[in-house]
Amino acid sequence: MIPAPVPAVLSARPEPGGPVSLGGLNSSSWPLRSYLELAALDTAIPCARLHAKTAALGWDLPSAQADTVELVVSELVTNSVRASAGLVSPVVRLWLMSDRTRVLIQVSDRADEMPARQEAKPDSEAGRGLMLVAGLVSQWDSGRTDGGGKVTWAVV
């Protein structure tokens, strides 16, 4: 018998913005918003992917852009879930905002380790996520949050 997956979604309540405004982007000028709080479990990744794609399509963004949003969210949430391993009550938060042309993605966690691009070897199974994100988005960065932890953001 296959055990039922542990639900990852802790909250889908709307939040008034993102955790921080980074890169000169004012999150208050993005009228379309979505927020998801997830337990930092492997099951959070497909939940976040589905949420992101559904939001982007619901905002009438082109299918190709929705696919890119889905992929970038997958990479950023995967990094946050992995960085949160070993924390007590780890949580990953996902904010999506759109100005009807672009999508601002913000993913936060409580881990202190900042994301860093890696030079993955050809036979490596990991280490390409941020390189992939950088190639898909117009800008991305990360920073520390006021309450501890970090947020990584990207604009598609």
Backbone as numpy.savetxt, mean C-alpha at the origin, in Angstrom:
# Nx Ny Nz CAx CAy CAz Cx Cy Cz
-8.36 -31.82 5.43 -9.19 -30.65 5.43 -8.31 -29.41 5.43
-8.63 -28.46 4.58 -7.86 -27.22 4.49 -8.44 -26.23 5.49
-7.58 -25.63 6.35 -8.10 -24.67 7.32 -8.57 -23.40 6.62
-9.58 -22.77 7.20 -10.09 -21.51 6.66 -9.02 -20.44 6.84
-8.88 -19.54 5.85 -7.88 -18.48 6.00 -8.27 -17.52 7.11
-7.27 -16.96 7.75 -7.50 -15.96 8.79 -7.88 -14.66 8.10
-9.01 -14.04 8.48 -9.38 -12.79 7.82 -8.36 -11.71 8.14
-8.02 -10.93 7.14 -7.01 -9.90 7.31 -7.63 -8.52 7.53
-8.86 -8.30 7.08 -9.44 -6.97 7.16 -9.87 -6.68 8.59
-9.31 -5.63 9.16 -9.68 -5.21 10.50 -10.71 -4.09 10.45
-10.58 -3.21 9.46 -11.48 -2.07 9.35 -11.49 -1.56 7.93
-12.64 -1.14 7.48 -12.75 -0.49 6.18 -13.45 0.85 6.34
-13.37 1.41 7.54 -14.03 2.69 7.79 -13.30 3.80 7.04
-14.04 4.79 6.58 -13.38 5.90 5.89 -12.49 6.69 6.84
-11.37 7.11 6.38 -10.47 7.95 7.15 -10.37 9.30 6.45
-10.18 10.39 7.18 -10.22 11.72 6.58 -9.01 12.09 5.75
-8.05 11.28 5.62 -6.87 11.59 4.82 -5.92 10.44 4.88
-4.68 10.68 4.71 -3.68 9.64 4.87 -2.92 9.89 6.14
-1.96 9.07 6.43 -1.20 9.23 7.65 -0.32 10.46 7.63
0.16 10.85 6.47 1.03 12.02 6.34 0.89 12.55 4.92
1.29 13.78 4.71 1.38 14.32 3.36 2.86 14.36 3.01
3.23 13.68 1.93 4.64 13.57 1.58 4.85 14.05 0.15
6.05 14.43 -0.14 6.43 14.78 -1.50 5.70 15.98 -2.06
5.27 16.88 -1.19 4.55 18.06 -1.65 3.12 17.77 -2.09
2.65 16.56 -1.87 1.28 16.21 -2.24 0.36 16.54 -1.09
-0.68 17.32 -1.36 -1.66 17.66 -0.35 -2.82 16.69 -0.48
-2.95 15.77 0.46 -3.96 14.72 0.34 -5.38 15.27 0.44
-5.56 16.48 0.95 -6.91 17.03 1.06 -7.48 17.43 -0.30
-6.64 17.52 -1.33 -7.14 17.90 -2.66 -7.49 16.69 -3.53
-7.53 15.51 -2.94 -7.87 14.29 -3.65 -9.27 13.87 -3.20
-10.32 14.16 -3.97 -11.69 13.97 -3.49 -12.14 12.52 -3.33
-11.57 11.60 -4.08 -11.98 10.20 -4.01 -11.05 9.49 -3.04
-11.64 8.79 -2.04 -10.82 8.22 -0.97 -11.31 6.84 -0.57
-10.37 6.03 -0.15 -10.68 4.72 0.38 -9.62 4.38 1.43
-10.03 3.66 2.46 -9.12 3.30 3.54 -9.38 1.85 3.94
-8.31 1.15 4.24 -8.43 -0.24 4.68 -7.36 -0.50 5.73
-7.76 -1.07 6.84 -6.83 -1.46 7.90 -6.79 -2.97 7.93
-5.58 -3.52 7.87 -5.40 -4.96 7.74 -4.47 -5.50 8.81
-4.75 -6.71 9.26 -3.78 -7.41 10.09 -2.58 -7.73 9.19
-1.39 -7.62 9.71 -0.18 -7.84 8.92 0.06 -9.34 8.74
-0.82 -9.96 7.97 -0.76 -11.38 7.66 -0.63 -11.55 6.16
-0.20 -12.72 5.73 -0.10 -12.97 4.29 -1.45 -12.80 3.59
-2.54 -13.05 4.30 -3.87 -12.90 3.70 -4.23 -11.44 3.45
-3.48 -10.50 4.03 -3.73 -9.08 3.80 -3.42 -8.68 2.37
-2.48 -9.35 1.75 -2.01 -8.96 0.42 -3.11 -9.11 -0.63
-3.76 -10.28 -0.75 -4.84 -10.37 -1.74 -6.04 -9.49 -1.37
-6.29 -9.28 -0.08 -7.38 -8.37 0.32 -7.09 -6.95 -0.17
-5.86 -6.50 0.03 -5.47 -5.16 -0.40 -5.52 -5.02 -1.91
-5.07 -6.05 -2.62 -5.10 -6.03 -4.10 -6.53 -5.86 -4.60
-7.42 -6.69 -4.09 -8.82 -6.64 -4.52 -9.45 -5.30 -4.17
-9.19 -4.81 -2.98 -9.73 -3.52 -2.56 -9.25 -2.39 -3.49
-7.95 -2.40 -3.80 -7.37 -1.36 -4.65 -7.96 -1.39 -6.06
-8.04 -2.57 -6.64 -8.57 -2.67 -8.00 -10.04 -2.27 -8.04
-10.81 -2.73 -7.05 -12.23 -2.39 -7.00 -12.42 -0.88 -6.84
-11.63 -0.25 -5.99 -11.73 1.20 -5.81 -11.39 1.93 -7.10
-10.29 1.57 -7.74 -9.87 2.25 -8.96 -10.92 2.11 -10.07
-11.45 0.92 -10.23 -12.49 0.72 -11.24 -13.77 1.45 -10.86
-14.09 1.47 -9.57 -15.27 2.20 -9.10 -15.15 3.70 -9.31
-13.93 4.18 -9.38 -13.70 5.60 -9.64 -13.63 5.88 -11.15
-13.98 4.90 -11.95 -13.99 5.02 -13.42 -12.63 5.31 -14.02
-11.58 4.81 -13.38 -10.24 4.94 -13.95 -10.06 3.86 -15.00
-9.19 4.08 -15.98 -8.97 3.07 -17.02 -8.50 1.74 -16.42
-8.87 0.66 -17.07 -8.54 -0.68 -16.59 -7.03 -0.86 -16.43
-6.24 -0.34 -17.36 -4.78 -0.48 -17.27 -4.25 0.24 -16.04
-4.81 1.39 -15.71 -4.39 2.12 -14.52 -4.80 1.36 -13.26
-6.00 0.79 -13.27 -6.46 -0.02 -12.13 -5.54 -1.21 -11.92
-5.07 -1.83 -13.01 -4.13 -2.95 -12.89 -2.82 -2.50 -12.26
-2.35 -1.31 -12.64 -1.10 -0.79 -12.08 -1.27 -0.47 -10.60
-2.40 0.14 -10.25 -2.68 0.43 -8.84 -2.67 -0.88 -8.05
-3.32 -1.90 -8.57 -3.37 -3.20 -7.91 -1.97 -3.77 -7.68
-1.13 -3.70 -8.68 0.23 -4.25 -8.57 1.08 -3.46 -7.58
1.00 -2.13 -7.64 1.78 -1.31 -6.72 1.32 -1.54 -5.28
0.01 -1.59 -5.06 -0.51 -1.88 -3.72 0.00 -3.24 -3.24
-0.02 -4.23 -4.12 0.46 -5.55 -3.75 1.91 -5.51 -3.27
2.76 -4.81 -4.00 4.18 -4.73 -3.63 4.37 -3.98 -2.31
3.68 -2.85 -2.14 3.87 -2.05 -0.92 3.29 -2.76 0.30
2.14 -3.39 0.16 1.56 -4.11 1.29 2.41 -5.33 1.63
2.92 -6.02 0.63 3.81 -7.16 0.89 5.02 -6.72 1.71
5.62 -5.59 1.33 6.76 -5.08 2.09 6.38 -4.77 3.53
5.21 -4.15 3.73 4.78 -3.81 5.08 4.47 -5.04 5.91
3.85 -6.04 5.31 3.55 -7.28 6.02 4.86 -7.95 6.45
5.82 -8.02 5.55 7.11 -8.65 5.88 7.86 -7.86 6.94
7.81 -6.51 6.84 8.51 -5.68 7.82 7.86 -5.77 9.20
6.58 -6.11 9.25 5.84 -6.17 10.51 5.98 -7.50 11.24
6.62 -8.47 10.61 6.79 -9.78 11.25 7.51 -9.61 12.58
6.98 -10.20 13.60 7.60 -10.13 14.91 7.09 -8.99 15.78
6.32 -8.07 15.22 5.76 -6.99 16.03 4.54 -7.51 16.79
4.27 -6.91 17.92 3.07 -7.26 18.69 1.88 -6.56 18.04
0.83 -7.30 17.73 -0.39 -6.77 17.09 -0.07 -5.94 15.84
0.61 -6.53 14.87 0.98 -5.76 13.68 -0.23 -5.41 12.82
-0.24 -4.18 12.34 -1.32 -3.67 11.50 -0.69 -2.96 10.31
-1.31 -3.12 9.14 -0.93 -2.41 7.93 -2.14 -1.58 7.52
-1.90 -0.32 7.19 -2.99 0.57 6.77 -2.77 0.99 5.33
-3.86 1.00 4.57 -3.82 1.35 3.15 -4.78 2.51 2.91
-4.24 3.59 2.36 -5.07 4.71 1.92 -4.95 4.80 0.40
-6.07 4.98 -0.25 -6.10 5.24 -1.69 -6.84 6.56 -1.87
-6.28 7.44 -2.67 -6.92 8.71 -2.97 -6.75 8.99 -4.45
-7.75 9.63 -5.04 -7.65 9.95 -6.46 -8.20 11.34 -6.73
-7.58 12.01 -7.68 -8.09 13.29 -8.18 -8.79 13.08 -9.52
-9.18 11.85 -9.80 -9.86 11.39 -11.01 -8.90 11.21 -12.20
-7.63 11.50 -11.99 -6.61 11.27 -13.01 -5.51 10.38 -12.47
-5.05 10.72 -11.28 -3.97 9.99 -10.62 -4.52 9.29 -9.38
-3.77 8.30 -8.89 -4.10 7.64 -7.64 -2.89 7.76 -6.72
-3.14 8.26 -5.51 -2.12 8.33 -4.47 -2.33 7.13 -3.56
-1.31 6.32 -3.43 -1.33 5.13 -2.58 -0.43 5.40 -1.39
-0.94 5.15 -0.18 -0.13 5.25 1.02 -0.32 3.97 1.83
0.79 3.35 2.21 0.76 2.13 3.02 1.63 2.40 4.24
1.04 2.19 5.42 1.81 2.42 6.64 1.85 1.17 7.50
2.89 1.10 8.30 3.04 0.03 9.29 3.81 0.59 10.46
3.96 -0.20 11.52 4.63 0.25 12.74 6.11 -0.16 12.80
6.61 -0.78 11.77 8.01 -1.22 11.77 8.94 -0.02 11.58
10.10 -0.08 12.20 11.07 1.02 12.11 11.91 0.97 10.84
12.10 -0.22 10.30 12.96 -0.38 9.13 12.36 0.30 7.91
13.12 1.19 7.31 12.66 1.91 6.13 12.87 1.05 4.87
11.96 1.17 3.90 12.14 0.39 2.67 13.34 0.90 1.87
14.01 -0.02 1.23 15.17 0.34 0.42 15.21 -0.56 -0.81
15.47 0.07 -1.96 15.62 -0.73 -3.18 16.82 -1.63 -3.04
16.68 -2.83 -3.58 17.77 -3.80 -3.52 18.18 -4.17 -4.94
19.38 -4.61 -5.06 19.87 -5.16 -6.31 19.72 -6.68 -6.21
18.64 -7.19 -6.75 18.38 -8.63 -6.65 19.23 -9.38 -7.67
19.73 -10.52 -7.24 20.47 -11.38 -8.16 19.46 -12.07 -9.08
19.91 -12.49 -10.26 18.97 -13.12 -11.21 18.21 -14.31 -10.64
18.81 -15.06 -9.73 18.14 -16.23 -9.18 17.44 -15.96 -7.85
17.41 -14.69 -7.41 16.73 -14.34 -6.16 15.22 -14.39 -6.34
14.53 -14.86 -5.29 13.07 -14.93 -5.33 12.44 -13.66 -4.80
13.19 -12.77 -4.21 12.66 -11.53 -3.63 13.63 -10.39 -3.90
13.20 -9.17 -3.58 14.09 -8.03 -3.68 13.87 -7.14 -4.88
12.82 -7.40 -5.66 12.57 -6.60 -6.86 11.37 -5.67 -6.72
10.67 -5.72 -5.60 9.42 -5.00 -5.43 9.53 -3.50 -5.62
10.46 -2.86 -4.94 10.58 -1.41 -5.06 11.14 -0.99 -6.41
11.94 -1.84 -7.02 12.42 -1.56 -8.37 11.22 -1.57 -9.34
10.34 -2.53 -9.16 9.13 -2.61 -9.96 8.24 -1.40 -9.73
8.04 -1.03 -8.46 7.22 0.14 -8.13 7.80 1.38 -8.80
9.10 1.59 -8.67 9.73 2.77 -9.26 9.52 2.85 -10.77
9.48 1.71 -11.43 9.26 1.70 -12.87 7.82 1.93 -13.29
6.87 1.77 -12.36 5.46 1.87 -12.69 4.82 3.20 -12.31
5.42 3.95 -11.40 4.78 5.14 -10.85 5.50 6.41 -11.26
4.81 7.55 -11.12 5.44 8.82 -11.46 6.33 9.31 -10.33
5.99 8.95 -9.08 6.86 9.27 -7.95 6.50 8.36 -6.78
7.49 8.13 -5.93 7.28 7.34 -4.72 8.34 7.74 -3.71
8.03 7.47 -2.45 8.99 7.75 -1.39 8.47 7.12 -0.11
9.18 7.30 0.95 8.74 6.82 2.26 9.23 7.80 3.31
8.59 7.73 4.47 8.99 8.60 5.57 8.45 8.07 6.87
8.96 8.61 7.93 8.52 8.22 9.27 7.20 8.91 9.59
6.36 8.23 10.35 5.11 8.82 10.81 5.31 9.39 12.20
4.46 10.33 12.57 4.59 10.98 13.88 4.49 9.99 15.04
3.61 9.00 14.92 3.40 8.06 16.01 4.34 6.87 16.00
5.35 6.88 15.18 6.25 5.74 15.05 5.88 4.91 13.84
6.81 4.22 13.30 6.58 3.45 12.08 6.85 4.31 10.86
6.29 3.86 9.74 6.60 4.55 8.49 5.41 4.46 7.55
5.48 5.29 6.51 4.52 5.22 5.42 5.31 5.25 4.12
4.89 4.40 3.19 5.46 4.40 1.84 4.34 4.82 0.92
4.64 5.73 0.00 3.59 6.23 -0.87 4.05 6.21 -2.32
3.07 6.22 -3.20 3.35 6.22 -4.64 2.19 6.88 -5.37
2.49 7.47 -6.51 1.46 8.09 -7.35 1.43 7.34 -8.69
0.25 6.82 -9.03 0.03 6.12 -10.30 -0.78 7.05 -11.19
